[in-house]
Amino acid sequence: MNAPLFFLPGWALGRGPLNAAVEALAGQFIDLPGYRDTPLIADFDAAVADIASRLPAGATLAGWSIGAQLALAVAARHPDKVGKLLLVAGTTSFVQRDGWPHAMAPATLAEFAAAIRADAAGMLPRFVGGFNRGDALAKEVTRQILDLADPLPAADVLDAGLNWLRDVDLRPDATQVRAPTLLLHGDADPLMPAAAAQMLATLIPGAQLELLLACAHAPFLSRPDDFLAAARRFLND
């Protein structure tokens, strides 16, 4: 019998875009801090500890985008809680740093954060459309995500996530992961480039990387059959 699967969603969008995939994998959600009925925890390290406290020992933990960053940190810092780790469109650092060029320029993130603070609802379609650039089904996947997205959380919740994207560098954590790990990543992801996934896979001992072709940041929607097949192979191994 497989260990229970817990899935951490991405920034701003909530469970909605992931519902079909998580249901197909017989998983359940752990909401990010501040989403739905979960209290806001603005400190990243405290949020990681809180998520770990809600997991049974040996669970399978998955995450998408910023959820993948949280999942990676949980696996590194609380190895007893994570028996397998599934990272979807994950990276160690969302912004460029010394030795980590495959990421967004810090100034670009700062401009985006300012625009979100001014008009989050207005910026959301641009954000989703942007991270689907290069996907063979970009327009359709963008429409699906916007239709499926949960209501936006409060402004301070969005801001906390943006601060994590600005500040968090998980390269030291990645080397500490001991759970079997699969990275599922679109080869055309403009937000978390494939080169970042390739570098991350070299940092996590024994990690597998599966790149889904002609796919951007939401492979579970643009290539659902391939995504589920790869996830099931890993989960059932």
VOGU-3710 file (C-alpha; in Angstrom, 3 decimals, decimal comma):
1> mnaplfflpg> 0,000/0,000/0,000  1,354/3,395/-1,005  1,958/6,078/1,598  -0,645/8,875/1,619  0,007/11,674/-0,880  -0,178/15,305/0,211  -0,003/18,129/-2,347  0,987/21,776/-1,821  -0,525/24,191/-4,394  1,151/27,172/-6,048
11> walgrgplna> 1,079/30,888/-5,287  -2,223/32,811/-5,667  -4,174/30,098/-7,516  -5,059/27,636/-4,764  -6,312/24,099/-5,246  -8,515/24,588/-8,306  -6,050/24,048/-11,171  -4,653/20,940/-9,456  -7,925/19,346/-8,375  -8,266/16,855/-11,221
21> avealagqfi> -4,655/15,663/-10,999  -4,643/15,328/-7,218  -7,963/13,464/-7,303  -6,638/11,131/-10,014  -3,635/10,358/-7,809  -5,867/9,783/-4,756  -4,101/12,611/-2,939  -5,170/15,361/-0,592  -4,204/19,005/-0,243  -2,301/20,892/2,373
31> dlpgyrdtpl> -3,156/24,525/1,741  -0,425/27,146/1,811  -0,414/29,440/4,856  -3,167/32,025/4,565  -5,217/30,143/1,973  -8,751/28,952/2,728  -8,928/28,429/6,506  -5,174/28,101/7,055  -3,649/30,891/9,170  -1,046/33,089/7,538
41> iadfdaavad> 2,535/32,321/8,536  4,700/34,982/6,954  8,045/33,433/7,922  9,160/30,744/5,454  10,986/28,597/8,001  7,991/28,650/10,344  5,689/27,734/7,447  7,902/24,755/6,606  7,787/23,574/10,212  3,998/23,974/10,315
51> iasrlpagat> 3,511/21,914/7,150  5,782/19,205/8,531  3,723/19,105/11,726  0,623/18,219/9,687  2,229/15,259/7,907  2,283/11,671/9,152  5,646/9,963/9,167  6,737/8,622/5,789  4,189/10,538/3,731  4,584/11,240/0,036
61> lagwsigaql> 4,833/15,002/-0,364  4,267/16,854/-3,631  4,198/20,510/-4,544  3,755/22,784/-7,527  5,875/25,903/-8,061  6,218/27,683/-4,692  4,542/24,603/-3,218  7,449/22,577/-4,591  9,877/24,871/-2,780  8,042/24,317/0,490
71> alavaarhpd> 7,930/20,559/-0,131  11,658/20,502/-0,828  12,382/22,335/2,429  10,119/19,999/4,418  11,858/16,943/2,985  15,302/18,352/3,780  14,527/19,530/7,305  12,078/16,838/8,439  13,282/13,646/6,726  11,175/11,397/8,945
81> kvgklllvag> 8,019/12,954/7,524  8,740/12,500/3,806  9,114/9,034/2,288  8,909/10,252/-1,330  9,121/13,724/-2,840  7,426/14,890/-6,060  8,383/18,363/-7,285  6,308/19,870/-10,104  7,858/22,920/-11,774  10,205/23,322/-8,834
91> ttsfvqrdgw> 13,407/25,268/-8,299  15,724/26,177/-5,439  15,633/29,913/-6,122  12,972/31,841/-8,003  15,320/34,764/-8,649  18,839/34,928/-10,038  21,678/34,688/-7,530  25,412/34,107/-7,733  25,808/30,684/-9,301  22,073/30,431/-10,088
101> phamapatla> 21,413/32,212/-13,402  18,385/30,204/-14,560  15,744/32,324/-12,879  13,936/35,657/-12,942  15,911/38,860/-12,493  15,268/40,318/-9,010  14,200/43,646/-10,540  11,543/41,882/-12,624  10,093/40,227/-9,536  10,102/43,583/-7,722
111> efaaairada> 8,140/45,179/-10,567  5,668/42,304/-10,573  5,222/42,515/-6,802  4,482/46,237/-7,045  1,893/45,580/-9,753  0,256/42,840/-7,645  0,014/45,208/-4,677  -1,646/47,789/-6,907  -4,128/45,454/-8,645  -3,832/41,736/-7,931
121> agmlprfvgg> -7,012/40,729/-9,770  -5,988/42,702/-12,837  -2,501/41,227/-12,881  -3,547/37,598/-12,458  -4,375/36,932/-16,156  -1,023/38,422/-17,180  0,778/36,276/-14,626  -0,923/33,058/-15,763  -0,557/33,882/-19,446  3,101/34,676/-18,887
131> fnrgdalake> 3,973/31,380/-17,257  2,280/29,478/-20,079  4,362/31,088/-22,823  5,922/28,397/-24,992  3,331/25,760/-24,134  1,812/24,050/-27,156  -1,619/24,662/-25,569  -0,814/28,031/-24,000  -4,143/29,790/-24,598  -6,261/26,816/-23,562
141> vtrqildlad> -4,231/26,104/-20,426  -4,314/29,779/-19,435  -8,096/29,818/-19,812  -8,444/26,625/-17,770  -6,287/27,929/-14,932  -8,148/31,226/-14,717  -11,487/29,389/-14,764  -10,386/26,885/-12,107  -8,429/29,174/-9,787  -9,656/29,630/-6,238
151> plpaadvlda> -10,601/33,160/-5,123  -7,509/35,265/-4,476  -6,329/35,240/-0,867  -5,796/38,451/1,097  -3,146/40,943/0,025  -0,830/40,125/2,937  -0,947/36,434/1,981  0,061/37,213/-1,603  2,775/39,515/-0,309  4,221/36,865/1,992
161> glnwlrdvdl> 4,562/34,454/-0,927  6,261/37,084/-3,065  8,708/37,749/-0,247  9,558/34,044/-0,150  10,151/34,054/-3,889  12,487/37,013/-3,432  14,402/35,719/-0,404  14,487/31,917/-0,331  17,494/29,989/-1,652  17,152/26,249/-1,071
171> rpdatqvrap> 20,415/25,046/-2,587  21,775/23,980/0,835  18,489/22,217/1,634  18,453/20,321/-1,668  21,662/18,475/-0,822  20,087/17,258/2,437  17,082/15,507/0,860  17,192/11,753/1,397  13,768/10,769/0,094  13,471/9,333/-3,424
181> tlllhgdadp> 12,650/12,365/-5,561  11,047/12,955/-8,953  11,087/16,333/-10,674  8,310/16,723/-13,262  8,976/19,798/-15,363  7,847/21,368/-18,608  10,732/21,758/-21,023  9,394/25,172/-22,087  8,643/26,550/-18,597  9,479/30,290/-18,710
191> lmpaaaaqml> 8,988/30,806/-14,967  11,092/27,937/-13,639  13,389/27,170/-16,610  14,256/23,582/-17,439  17,914/24,415/-16,778  16,983/25,195/-13,163  15,299/21,800/-12,850  18,378/20,131/-14,310  20,600/21,890/-11,779  18,219/21,035/-8,939
201> atlipgaqle> 18,242/17,368/-9,977  22,018/17,321/-9,589  21,763/18,749/-6,065  19,268/16,213/-4,694  20,988/12,853/-4,218  19,570/10,286/-6,646  16,828/12,561/-8,002  15,065/11,726/-11,255  14,072/14,456/-13,724  11,365/13,976/-16,324
211> lllacahapf> 10,914/16,810/-18,819  7,536/17,008/-20,557  7,891/18,318/-24,102  6,188/21,446/-25,472  4,950/22,130/-21,962  5,307/25,211/-19,755  4,554/25,736/-16,049  1,381/23,631/-15,640  2,160/20,156/-17,022  -0,744/18,581/-15,151
221> lsrpddflaa> -3,095/20,561/-17,434  -1,170/20,774/-20,704  0,005/17,141/-20,672  -2,305/15,485/-18,127  -1,971/11,889/-19,359  1,824/12,042/-19,500  1,954/13,850/-16,169  -0,197/11,264/-14,420  1,624/8,341/-16,006  5,001/9,659/-14,823
231> arrflnd> 3,683/10,448/-11,352  2,099/7,007/-10,987  5,269/5,228/-12,087  7,167/7,052/-9,370  4,529/6,694/-6,666  3,991/2,987/-7,327  7,665/2,081/-7,630
//
